[in-house]
Amino acid sequence: MRKIIASEFHMRKIMNAKPNMKTTTFVLSILLSMLLAGVVSGQQKPTTGYAPVGGLKMYYEVHGSGDPVVLLHGAFMAISGDWNDWIGELSKTRKVIAVEMQGHGRTADIKRDLSYENLSDDVAGLLDYLKIPSADIIGYSLGGGVAMQCAIRHPEKVRKVVSISAPFRRDGWVKEANDFWPTFTWEIFKGTPMEAEYKRLSPTPEKFPDFVNHIKAWALRPYDFGADKLKATKAPMFFIHGDADGVRLDHIAEMYRMKGGGEIHGDMQPRSASRLAILPDTTHVTLMNRMTTIVPMVNDFLDTKPSKQ
């Protein structure tokens, strides 16, 4: 643990001392997060398979039993990079369906845009393939946006959404986050554990540069889910953010208001079925390491029955 703290401190020193190293520092933070999440807890072996959806053979794992919940990882990640410890906790009471989206992990990339719309359609197709009428969806970063799009595009398949550090349009990110991508190159990952993990899992291990460039193209593309569409979604949503996670606070408040939250005295009038949590001293990367704080809140949200108005 001391080594981890020392590494985080060292990265902060680099960022403060050499502003032109911010891109490298951010990447190092991602790699540190992967290492923290890479320890597999003592779980039962999952049921695994490949679902034929959207022209893909999308890899998935099913852990535990109970009400179904789908886990959607962040960009560059795979199941092992985001979800190992989460799966161990959530699968105690739920059927956890973890997937690896287009180009990630064991799912090969195809000649198709990486887009929130396409990826959400893949999730809907997976639920059909598994004969699951509806499920809760939990997504982080890229996966959080996909989870929101699932609720917009496939409302009948989505019971509740947990969106972790994801805006619903590109300008929801702070300027520094959007400025990061034009300077980003795949060579930053050369020789790193992320490249090694890609080559270990991917059916096309030689295409790591293409994979990174595909994600860069996705990240540079403007997007907007539509305020009216998000507001019209029926599924309650739980927005979880860090107080320094790169998403503008006013944008977070905007999303929550669209789902009926904010500007309400909850002791005097009915509250929204949606929720908001902002964790202190927490960044985009370190959010995924706050499992012991977040998972109990998520379980409470998913378990809560609709109130009778």
DRENBARO-313752 format. One record per residue (C-alpha): residue number from 1; residue in one letter; chain; x, y, z. Coordinates in Angstrom, 2 decimals, always signed. Layout:
<rs>
@num->NUM; residuo->A; cadena->A; px->X; py->Y; pz->Z
...
</rs>
This chain:
<rs>
@num->1; residuo->M; cadena->A; px->+0.00; py->+0.00; pz->+0.00
@num->2; residuo->R; cadena->A; px->+2.87; py->+2.37; pz->+0.78
@num->3; residuo->K; cadena->A; px->+4.26; py->+1.79; pz->-2.71
@num->4; residuo->I; cadena->A; px->+0.89; py->+2.72; pz->-4.23
@num->5; residuo->I; cadena->A; px->+0.68; py->+5.93; pz->-2.20
@num->6; residuo->A; cadena->A; px->+4.27; py->+6.76; pz->-3.11
@num->7; residuo->S; cadena->A; px->+3.52; py->+6.20; pz->-6.79
@num->8; residuo->E; cadena->A; px->+0.50; py->+8.53; pz->-6.69
@num->9; residuo->F; cadena->A; px->+2.60; py->+11.16; pz->-4.90
@num->10; residuo->H; cadena->A; px->+5.38; py->+10.80; pz->-7.46
@num->11; residuo->M; cadena->A; px->+2.92; py->+11.27; pz->-10.33
@num->12; residuo->R; cadena->A; px->+1.53; py->+14.43; pz->-8.73
@num->13; residuo->K; cadena->A; px->+5.08; py->+15.78; pz->-8.46
@num->14; residuo->I; cadena->A; px->+5.65; py->+15.10; pz->-12.17
@num->15; residuo->M; cadena->A; px->+2.42; py->+16.87; pz->-13.09
@num->16; residuo->N; cadena->A; px->+3.22; py->+19.92; pz->-10.96
@num->17; residuo->A; cadena->A; px->+6.84; py->+20.15; pz->-12.03
@num->18; residuo->K; cadena->A; px->+6.40; py->+19.46; pz->-15.75
@num->19; residuo->P; cadena->A; px->+3.05; py->+20.55; pz->-17.18
@num->20; residuo->N; cadena->A; px->+4.01; py->+19.11; pz->-20.59
@num->21; residuo->M; cadena->A; px->+4.01; py->+15.66; pz->-18.94
@num->22; residuo->K; cadena->A; px->+0.29; py->+15.74; pz->-18.09
@num->23; residuo->T; cadena->A; px->-0.62; py->+13.23; pz->-20.77
@num->24; residuo->T; cadena->A; px->+2.00; py->+10.77; pz->-19.54
@num->25; residuo->T; cadena->A; px->+0.90; py->+11.30; pz->-15.95
@num->26; residuo->F; cadena->A; px->-2.73; py->+10.57; pz->-16.79
@num->27; residuo->V; cadena->A; px->-1.72; py->+7.37; pz->-18.55
@num->28; residuo->L; cadena->A; px->+0.38; py->+6.33; pz->-15.56
@num->29; residuo->S; cadena->A; px->-2.68; py->+6.87; pz->-13.38
@num->30; residuo->I; cadena->A; px->-4.72; py->+4.57; pz->-15.62
@num->31; residuo->L; cadena->A; px->-2.01; py->+1.92; pz->-15.39
@num->32; residuo->L; cadena->A; px->-1.90; py->+2.25; pz->-11.61
@num->33; residuo->S; cadena->A; px->-5.66; py->+1.76; pz->-11.49
@num->34; residuo->M; cadena->A; px->-5.31; py->-1.40; pz->-13.58
@num->35; residuo->L; cadena->A; px->-2.74; py->-2.78; pz->-11.16
@num->36; residuo->L; cadena->A; px->-4.94; py->-1.99; pz->-8.18
@num->37; residuo->A; cadena->A; px->-7.89; py->-3.73; pz->-9.81
@num->38; residuo->G; cadena->A; px->-5.92; py->-6.66; pz->-11.14
@num->39; residuo->V; cadena->A; px->-6.03; py->-8.83; pz->-8.03
@num->40; residuo->V; cadena->A; px->-8.69; py->-11.48; pz->-8.52
@num->41; residuo->S; cadena->A; px->-10.69; py->-12.24; pz->-5.41
@num->42; residuo->G; cadena->A; px->-11.68; py->-15.80; pz->-4.51
@num->43; residuo->Q; cadena->A; px->-14.69; py->-16.04; pz->-6.82
@num->44; residuo->Q; cadena->A; px->-16.38; py->-19.04; pz->-8.33
@num->45; residuo->K; cadena->A; px->-15.52; py->-19.55; pz->-11.98
@num->46; residuo->P; cadena->A; px->-18.02; py->-17.72; pz->-14.17
@num->47; residuo->T; cadena->A; px->-20.04; py->-18.95; pz->-17.10
@num->48; residuo->T; cadena->A; px->-18.42; py->-17.42; pz->-20.18
@num->49; residuo->G; cadena->A; px->-19.29; py->-17.10; pz->-23.83
@num->50; residuo->Y; cadena->A; px->-19.39; py->-14.97; pz->-26.97
@num->51; residuo->A; cadena->A; px->-22.63; py->-13.31; pz->-28.08
@num->52; residuo->P; cadena->A; px->-23.15; py->-12.67; pz->-31.82
@num->53; residuo->V; cadena->A; px->-24.31; py->-9.03; pz->-31.72
@num->54; residuo->G; cadena->A; px->-23.78; py->-6.07; pz->-34.05
@num->55; residuo->G; cadena->A; px->-21.32; py->-7.97; pz->-36.22
@num->56; residuo->L; cadena->A; px->-19.27; py->-8.80; pz->-33.13
@num->57; residuo->K; cadena->A; px->-18.53; py->-11.89; pz->-31.14
@num->58; residuo->M; cadena->A; px->-18.81; py->-10.07; pz->-27.81
@num->59; residuo->Y; cadena->A; px->-17.22; py->-11.77; pz->-24.82
@num->60; residuo->Y; cadena->A; px->-19.23; py->-11.96; pz->-21.61
@num->61; residuo->E; cadena->A; px->-19.07; py->-13.56; pz->-18.18
@num->62; residuo->V; cadena->A; px->-21.95; py->-14.44; pz->-15.86
@num->63; residuo->H; cadena->A; px->-21.29; py->-14.55; pz->-12.11
@num->64; residuo->G; cadena->A; px->-23.70; py->-15.39; pz->-9.29
@num->65; residuo->S; cadena->A; px->-27.48; py->-15.53; pz->-9.34
@num->66; residuo->G; cadena->A; px->-30.40; py->-13.21; pz->-8.64
@num->67; residuo->D; cadena->A; px->-31.62; py->-10.06; pz->-10.35
@num->68; residuo->P; cadena->A; px->-29.45; py->-9.38; pz->-13.42
@num->69; residuo->V; cadena->A; px->-27.01; py->-6.46; pz->-13.57
@num->70; residuo->V; cadena->A; px->-24.76; py->-5.68; pz->-16.55
@num->71; residuo->L; cadena->A; px->-21.29; py->-4.19; pz->-15.97
@num->72; residuo->L; cadena->A; px->-19.80; py->-1.95; pz->-18.69
@num->73; residuo->H; cadena->A; px->-16.09; py->-1.08; pz->-18.45
@num->74; residuo->G; cadena->A; px->-14.28; py->+2.11; pz->-19.36
@num->75; residuo->A; cadena->A; px->-12.20; py->+2.87; pz->-22.46
@num->76; residuo->F; cadena->A; px->-8.97; py->+0.84; pz->-22.81
@num->77; residuo->M; cadena->A; px->-10.17; py->-1.49; pz->-20.06
@num->78; residuo->A; cadena->A; px->-11.52; py->-5.02; pz->-19.85
@num->79; residuo->I; cadena->A; px->-13.37; py->-6.97; pz->-17.18
@num->80; residuo->S; cadena->A; px->-10.17; py->-7.52; pz->-15.21
@num->81; residuo->G; cadena->A; px->-9.23; py->-3.85; pz->-15.46
@num->82; residuo->D; cadena->A; px->-12.39; py->-2.38; pz->-13.96
@num->83; residuo->W; cadena->A; px->-14.52; py->-4.94; pz->-12.27
@num->84; residuo->N; cadena->A; px->-12.79; py->-7.82; pz->-10.46
@num->85; residuo->D; cadena->A; px->-13.47; py->-6.71; pz->-6.90
@num->86; residuo->W; cadena->A; px->-16.87; py->-5.29; pz->-7.81
@num->87; residuo->I; cadena->A; px->-17.95; py->-8.60; pz->-9.28
@num->88; residuo->G; cadena->A; px->-16.99; py->-10.39; pz->-6.07
@num->89; residuo->E; cadena->A; px->-19.27; py->-8.13; pz->-4.02
@num->90; residuo->L; cadena->A; px->-22.19; py->-7.68; pz->-6.42
@num->91; residuo->S; cadena->A; px->-22.42; py->-11.38; pz->-7.30
@num->92; residuo->K; cadena->A; px->-23.15; py->-12.26; pz->-3.67
@num->93; residuo->T; cadena->A; px->-26.77; py->-11.25; pz->-4.28
@num->94; residuo->R; cadena->A; px->-27.10; py->-10.70; pz->-8.06
@num->95; residuo->K; cadena->A; px->-26.53; py->-12.28; pz->-11.44
@num->96; residuo->V; cadena->A; px->-23.64; py->-10.17; pz->-12.70
@num->97; residuo->I; cadena->A; px->-23.10; py->-10.04; pz->-16.46
@num->98; residuo->A; cadena->A; px->-19.73; py->-8.47; pz->-17.25
@num->99; residuo->V; cadena->A; px->-18.97; py->-7.75; pz->-20.90
@num->100; residuo->E; cadena->A; px->-16.02; py->-6.67; pz->-23.00
@num->101; residuo->M; cadena->A; px->-17.21; py->-4.19; pz->-25.59
@num->102; residuo->Q; cadena->A; px->-16.03; py->-3.74; pz->-29.18
@num->103; residuo->G; cadena->A; px->-12.25; py->-3.97; pz->-29.47
@num->104; residuo->H; cadena->A; px->-11.71; py->-4.45; pz->-25.74
@num->105; residuo->G; cadena->A; px->-10.38; py->-7.53; pz->-23.99
@num->106; residuo->R; cadena->A; px->-11.40; py->-10.73; pz->-25.73
@num->107; residuo->T; cadena->A; px->-13.82; py->-9.00; pz->-28.12
@num->108; residuo->A; cadena->A; px->-12.21; py->-8.31; pz->-31.48
@num->109; residuo->D; cadena->A; px->-12.57; py->-4.90; pz->-33.11
@num->110; residuo->I; cadena->A; px->-14.49; py->-4.56; pz->-36.38
@num->111; residuo->K; cadena->A; px->-14.79; py->-1.89; pz->-39.08
@num->112; residuo->R; cadena->A; px->-17.54; py->+0.01; pz->-37.33
@num->113; residuo->D; cadena->A; px->-17.55; py->+3.31; pz->-35.46
@num->114; residuo->L; cadena->A; px->-17.03; py->+3.09; pz->-31.75
@num->115; residuo->S; cadena->A; px->-20.11; py->+5.00; pz->-30.65
@num->116; residuo->Y; cadena->A; px->-22.36; py->+5.05; pz->-27.63
@num->117; residuo->E; cadena->A; px->-25.28; py->+4.15; pz->-29.86
@num->118; residuo->N; cadena->A; px->-23.62; py->+1.10; pz->-31.42
@num->119; residuo->L; cadena->A; px->-22.32; py->-0.16; pz->-28.08
@num->120; residuo->S; cadena->A; px->-25.71; py->+0.25; pz->-26.40
@num->121; residuo->D; cadena->A; px->-27.32; py->-1.73; pz->-29.21
@num->122; residuo->D; cadena->A; px->-24.75; py->-4.48; pz->-28.55
@num->123; residuo->V; cadena->A; px->-25.79; py->-4.61; pz->-24.89
@num->124; residuo->A; cadena->A; px->-29.46; py->-4.90; pz->-25.88
@num->125; residuo->G; cadena->A; px->-28.53; py->-7.69; pz->-28.27
@num->126; residuo->L; cadena->A; px->-26.63; py->-9.50; pz->-25.51
@num->127; residuo->L; cadena->A; px->-29.68; py->-9.39; pz->-23.23
@num->128; residuo->D; cadena->A; px->-31.77; py->-10.87; pz->-26.03
@num->129; residuo->Y; cadena->A; px->-29.15; py->-13.56; pz->-26.62
@num->130; residuo->L; cadena->A; px->-29.15; py->-14.47; pz->-22.92
@num->131; residuo->K; cadena->A; px->-32.98; py->-14.33; pz->-22.85
@num->132; residuo->I; cadena->A; px->-32.97; py->-11.66; pz->-20.14
@num->133; residuo->P; cadena->A; px->-35.99; py->-9.32; pz->-20.61
@num->134; residuo->S; cadena->A; px->-34.52; py->-6.44; pz->-18.58
@num->135; residuo->A; cadena->A; px->-31.57; py->-5.68; pz->-16.32
@num->136; residuo->D; cadena->A; px->-29.90; py->-3.01; pz->-14.26
@num->137; residuo->I; cadena->A; px->-26.91; py->-1.42; pz->-16.05
@num->138; residuo->I; cadena->A; px->-23.77; py->-0.18; pz->-14.30
@num->139; residuo->G; cadena->A; px->-21.19; py->+1.63; pz->-16.43
@num->140; residuo->Y; cadena->A; px->-17.95; py->+3.48; pz->-15.80
@num->141; residuo->S; cadena->A; px->-16.72; py->+6.32; pz->-18.04
@num->142; residuo->L; cadena->A; px->-17.28; py->+5.03; pz->-21.61
@num->143; residuo->G; cadena->A; px->-19.52; py->+2.38; pz->-20.06
@num->144; residuo->G; cadena->A; px->-21.50; py->+5.02; pz->-18.16
@num->145; residuo->G; cadena->A; px->-22.36; py->+6.77; pz->-21.41
@num->146; residuo->V; cadena->A; px->-23.33; py->+3.44; pz->-22.95
@num->147; residuo->A; cadena->A; px->-25.56; py->+2.72; pz->-19.93
@num->148; residuo->M; cadena->A; px->-27.39; py->+6.04; pz->-20.42
@num->149; residuo->Q; cadena->A; px->-27.81; py->+5.30; pz->-24.12
@num->150; residuo->C; cadena->A; px->-29.25; py->+1.88; pz->-23.26
@num->151; residuo->A; cadena->A; px->-31.95; py->+3.66; pz->-21.26
@num->152; residuo->I; cadena->A; px->-32.60; py->+6.06; pz->-24.16
@num->153; residuo->R; cadena->A; px->-32.56; py->+3.55; pz->-27.03
@num->154; residuo->H; cadena->A; px->-33.81; py->+0.40; pz->-25.30
@num->155; residuo->P; cadena->A; px->-36.01; py->+1.55; pz->-22.40
@num->156; residuo->E; cadena->A; px->-37.88; py->-1.73; pz->-22.14
@num->157; residuo->K; cadena->A; px->-34.62; py->-3.56; pz->-21.35
@num->158; residuo->V; cadena->A; px->-33.33; py->-1.23; pz->-18.63
@num->159; residuo->R; cadena->A; px->-34.61; py->-1.26; pz->-15.05
@num->160; residuo->K; cadena->A; px->-32.12; py->+1.13; pz->-13.42
@num->161; residuo->V; cadena->A; px->-28.86; py->+2.81; pz->-14.48
@num->162; residuo->V; cadena->A; px->-25.73; py->+3.54; pz->-12.46
@num->163; residuo->S; cadena->A; px->-23.52; py->+5.97; pz->-14.40
@num->164; residuo->I; cadena->A; px->-20.03; py->+6.45; pz->-12.95
@num->165; residuo->S; cadena->A; px->-18.11; py->+9.52; pz->-14.18
@num->166; residuo->A; cadena->A; px->-19.80; py->+9.99; pz->-17.56
@num->167; residuo->P; cadena->A; px->-21.28; py->+13.15; pz->-19.14
@num->168; residuo->F; cadena->A; px->-24.13; py->+12.99; pz->-21.65
@num->169; residuo->R; cadena->A; px->-22.42; py->+15.31; pz->-24.12
@num->170; residuo->R; cadena->A; px->-18.80; py->+16.06; pz->-24.88
@num->171; residuo->D; cadena->A; px->-18.72; py->+19.56; pz->-23.41
@num->172; residuo->G; cadena->A; px->-19.62; py->+18.02; pz->-20.06
@num->173; residuo->W; cadena->A; px->-15.93; py->+17.25; pz->-19.63
@num->174; residuo->V; cadena->A; px->-13.68; py->+20.01; pz->-18.32
@num->175; residuo->K; cadena->A; px->-11.56; py->+21.73; pz->-20.98
@num->176; residuo->E; cadena->A; px->-8.38; py->+19.96; pz->-19.90
@num->177; residuo->A; cadena->A; px->-9.99; py->+16.56; pz->-20.47
@num->178; residuo->N; cadena->A; px->-11.05; py->+17.45; pz->-24.03
@num->179; residuo->D; cadena->A; px->-7.66; py->+19.03; pz->-24.77
@num->180; residuo->F; cadena->A; px->-5.93; py->+15.79; pz->-23.77
@num->181; residuo->W; cadena->A; px->-7.03; py->+13.70; pz->-26.77
@num->182; residuo->P; cadena->A; px->-5.49; py->+15.56; pz->-29.75
@num->183; residuo->T; cadena->A; px->-2.01; py->+15.09; pz->-28.24
@num->184; residuo->F; cadena->A; px->-2.56; py->+11.44; pz->-27.38
@num->185; residuo->T; cadena->A; px->-0.62; py->+8.72; pz->-29.26
@num->186; residuo->W; cadena->A; px->-0.59; py->+4.96; pz->-28.93
@num->187; residuo->E; cadena->A; px->+3.17; py->+4.99; pz->-28.29
@num->188; residuo->I; cadena->A; px->+2.47; py->+6.26; pz->-24.75
@num->189; residuo->F; cadena->A; px->+1.29; py->+2.74; pz->-23.91
@num->190; residuo->K; cadena->A; px->+4.24; py->+1.01; pz->-25.59
@num->191; residuo->G; cadena->A; px->+5.83; py->-1.50; pz->-23.22
@num->192; residuo->T; cadena->A; px->+3.23; py->-0.92; pz->-20.50
@num->193; residuo->P; cadena->A; px->+1.04; py->-3.45; pz->-18.65
@num->194; residuo->M; cadena->A; px->-1.91; py->-2.14; pz->-20.68
@num->195; residuo->E; cadena->A; px->-0.29; py->-3.17; pz->-23.95
@num->196; residuo->A; cadena->A; px->+0.69; py->-6.52; pz->-22.44
@num->197; residuo->E; cadena->A; px->-2.87; py->-7.12; pz->-21.20
@num->198; residuo->Y; cadena->A; px->-4.30; py->-6.29; pz->-24.62
@num->199; residuo->K; cadena->A; px->-1.92; py->-8.72; pz->-26.31
@num->200; residuo->R; cadena->A; px->-2.72; py->-11.40; pz->-23.74
@num->201; residuo->L; cadena->A; px->-6.51; py->-11.17; pz->-24.16
@num->202; residuo->S; cadena->A; px->-7.18; py->-9.92; pz->-27.67
@num->203; residuo->P; cadena->A; px->-7.82; py->-12.28; pz->-30.59
@num->204; residuo->T; cadena->A; px->-5.83; py->-9.75; pz->-32.67
@num->205; residuo->P; cadena->A; px->-2.81; py->-9.02; pz->-30.43
@num->206; residuo->E; cadena->A; px->-0.86; py->-7.37; pz->-33.27
@num->207; residuo->K; cadena->A; px->-3.47; py->-4.62; pz->-33.64
@num->208; residuo->F; cadena->A; px->-2.85; py->-2.71; pz->-30.41
@num->209; residuo->P; cadena->A; px->-1.97; py->+0.57; pz->-32.23
@num->210; residuo->D; cadena->A; px->-5.15; py->+0.30; pz->-34.31
@num->211; residuo->F; cadena->A; px->-7.20; py->-0.30; pz->-31.16
@num->212; residuo->V; cadena->A; px->-5.80; py->+2.78; pz->-29.41
@num->213; residuo->N; cadena->A; px->-6.28; py->+4.93; pz->-32.51
@num->214; residuo->H; cadena->A; px->-9.88; py->+3.71; pz->-32.80
@num->215; residuo->I; cadena->A; px->-10.57; py->+4.87; pz->-29.25
@num->216; residuo->K; cadena->A; px->-8.87; py->+8.19; pz->-29.98
@num->217; residuo->A; cadena->A; px->-11.16; py->+8.70; pz->-32.98
@num->218; residuo->W; cadena->A; px->-14.17; py->+7.98; pz->-30.75
@num->219; residuo->A; cadena->A; px->-12.93; py->+10.41; pz->-28.08
@num->220; residuo->L; cadena->A; px->-12.42; py->+13.25; pz->-30.58
@num->221; residuo->R; cadena->A; px->-15.89; py->+12.88; pz->-32.09
@num->222; residuo->P; cadena->A; px->-18.47; py->+15.36; pz->-30.69
@num->223; residuo->Y; cadena->A; px->-21.52; py->+13.76; pz->-29.11
@num->224; residuo->D; cadena->A; px->-24.72; py->+14.81; pz->-27.41
@num->225; residuo->F; cadena->A; px->-27.34; py->+12.32; pz->-26.22
@num->226; residuo->G; cadena->A; px->-29.97; py->+15.07; pz->-26.17
@num->227; residuo->A; cadena->A; px->-31.28; py->+16.67; pz->-23.00
@num->228; residuo->D; cadena->A; px->-34.86; py->+15.95; pz->-23.98
@num->229; residuo->K; cadena->A; px->-34.08; py->+12.27; pz->-24.57
@num->230; residuo->L; cadena->A; px->-32.27; py->+11.85; pz->-21.27
@num->231; residuo->K; cadena->A; px->-35.06; py->+13.64; pz->-19.42
@num->232; residuo->A; cadena->A; px->-37.65; py->+11.36; pz->-21.04
@num->233; residuo->T; cadena->A; px->-36.00; py->+8.13; pz->-19.90
@num->234; residuo->K; cadena->A; px->-38.09; py->+6.05; pz->-17.51
@num->235; residuo->A; cadena->A; px->-35.26; py->+4.22; pz->-15.74
@num->236; residuo->P; cadena->A; px->-34.09; py->+5.83; pz->-12.48
@num->237; residuo->M; cadena->A; px->-30.43; py->+6.81; pz->-12.66
@num->238; residuo->F; cadena->A; px->-27.71; py->+7.03; pz->-10.03
@num->239; residuo->F; cadena->A; px->-24.99; py->+9.49; pz->-11.08
@num->240; residuo->I; cadena->A; px->-21.71; py->+8.84; pz->-9.24
@num->241; residuo->H; cadena->A; px->-18.80; py->+11.25; pz->-9.60
@num->242; residuo->G; cadena->A; px->-15.61; py->+12.33; pz->-7.93
@num->243; residuo->D; cadena->A; px->-15.15; py->+15.94; pz->-6.92
@num->244; residuo->A; cadena->A; px->-12.16; py->+16.08; pz->-9.30
@num->245; residuo->D; cadena->A; px->-13.13; py->+13.53; pz->-11.95
@num->246; residuo->G; cadena->A; px->-13.01; py->+15.76; pz->-15.02
@num->247; residuo->V; cadena->A; px->-16.77; py->+16.24; pz->-15.43
@num->248; residuo->R; cadena->A; px->-18.01; py->+19.78; pz->-14.84
@num->249; residuo->L; cadena->A; px->-20.02; py->+20.14; pz->-11.64
@num->250; residuo->D; cadena->A; px->-22.71; py->+22.17; pz->-13.41
@num->251; residuo->H; cadena->A; px->-23.04; py->+19.41; pz->-15.97
@num->252; residuo->I; cadena->A; px->-23.45; py->+16.82; pz->-13.22
@num->253; residuo->A; cadena->A; px->-26.17; py->+18.98; pz->-11.67
@num->254; residuo->E; cadena->A; px->-27.82; py->+19.36; pz->-15.09
@num->255; residuo->M; cadena->A; px->-28.05; py->+15.58; pz->-15.54
@num->256; residuo->Y; cadena->A; px->-29.45; py->+15.11; pz->-12.05
@num->257; residuo->R; cadena->A; px->-32.08; py->+17.82; pz->-12.56
@num->258; residuo->M; cadena->A; px->-33.19; py->+16.17; pz->-15.79
@num->259; residuo->K; cadena->A; px->-34.01; py->+13.09; pz->-13.75
@num->260; residuo->G; cadena->A; px->-36.05; py->+15.06; pz->-11.22
@num->261; residuo->G; cadena->A; px->-33.34; py->+15.68; pz->-8.65
@num->262; residuo->G; cadena->A; px->-32.04; py->+18.90; pz->-7.14
@num->263; residuo->E; cadena->A; px->-33.94; py->+21.99; pz->-5.95
@num->264; residuo->I; cadena->A; px->-36.05; py->+19.72; pz->-3.74
@num->265; residuo->H; cadena->A; px->-36.53; py->+19.72; pz->+0.03
@num->266; residuo->G; cadena->A; px->-36.86; py->+15.99; pz->+0.47
@num->267; residuo->D; cadena->A; px->-38.52; py->+16.28; pz->+3.89
@num->268; residuo->M; cadena->A; px->-41.32; py->+18.37; pz->+2.41
@num->269; residuo->Q; cadena->A; px->-42.07; py->+16.75; pz->-0.94
@num->270; residuo->P; cadena->A; px->-41.50; py->+13.47; pz->-2.79
@num->271; residuo->R; cadena->A; px->-37.94; py->+12.84; pz->-3.90
@num->272; residuo->S; cadena->A; px->-36.79; py->+11.69; pz->-7.31
@num->273; residuo->A; cadena->A; px->-36.18; py->+7.97; pz->-7.78
@num->274; residuo->S; cadena->A; px->-32.80; py->+8.98; pz->-9.23
@num->275; residuo->R; cadena->A; px->-29.78; py->+9.73; pz->-7.04
@num->276; residuo->L; cadena->A; px->-26.50; py->+11.64; pz->-7.01
@num->277; residuo->A; cadena->A; px->-23.25; py->+11.00; pz->-5.16
@num->278; residuo->I; cadena->A; px->-20.07; py->+13.08; pz->-5.34
@num->279; residuo->L; cadena->A; px->-17.11; py->+11.50; pz->-3.56
@num->280; residuo->P; cadena->A; px->-14.51; py->+13.78; pz->-1.95
@num->281; residuo->D; cadena->A; px->-10.85; py->+13.80; pz->-3.00
@num->282; residuo->T; cadena->A; px->-11.65; py->+11.46; pz->-5.90
@num->283; residuo->T; cadena->A; px->-10.54; py->+11.59; pz->-9.54
@num->284; residuo->H; cadena->A; px->-11.79; py->+9.89; pz->-12.69
@num->285; residuo->V; cadena->A; px->-9.25; py->+7.10; pz->-12.27
@num->286; residuo->T; cadena->A; px->-9.49; py->+6.63; pz->-8.49
@num->287; residuo->L; cadena->A; px->-13.30; py->+6.33; pz->-8.53
@num->288; residuo->M; cadena->A; px->-12.98; py->+2.67; pz->-9.42
@num->289; residuo->N; cadena->A; px->-10.87; py->+2.10; pz->-6.32
@num->290; residuo->R; cadena->A; px->-13.64; py->+3.42; pz->-4.03
@num->291; residuo->M; cadena->A; px->-15.53; py->+0.12; pz->-4.21
@num->292; residuo->T; cadena->A; px->-16.09; py->-0.19; pz->-0.46
@num->293; residuo->T; cadena->A; px->-17.85; py->+3.19; pz->-0.48
@num->294; residuo->I; cadena->A; px->-19.72; py->+2.91; pz->-3.77
@num->295; residuo->V; cadena->A; px->-20.99; py->-0.68; pz->-3.85
@num->296; residuo->P; cadena->A; px->-23.18; py->-0.40; pz->-0.71
@num->297; residuo->M; cadena->A; px->-24.78; py->+2.74; pz->-2.17
@num->298; residuo->V; cadena->A; px->-25.33; py->+0.98; pz->-5.48
@num->299; residuo->N; cadena->A; px->-26.90; py->-2.04; pz->-3.79
@num->300; residuo->D; cadena->A; px->-29.25; py->+0.21; pz->-1.84
@num->301; residuo->F; cadena->A; px->-30.25; py->+2.05; pz->-5.02
@num->302; residuo->L; cadena->A; px->-30.87; py->-1.14; pz->-6.99
@num->303; residuo->D; cadena->A; px->-32.79; py->-2.78; pz->-4.14
@num->304; residuo->T; cadena->A; px->-35.11; py->+0.18; pz->-3.46
@num->305; residuo->K; cadena->A; px->-38.61; py->-0.36; pz->-4.78
@num->306; residuo->P; cadena->A; px->-40.47; py->+2.49; pz->-6.48
@num->307; residuo->S; cadena->A; px->-42.28; py->+4.64; pz->-3.94
@num->308; residuo->K; cadena->A; px->-46.04; py->+5.04; pz->-4.22
@num->309; residuo->Q; cadena->A; px->-46.77; py->+8.69; pz->-4.91
</rs>
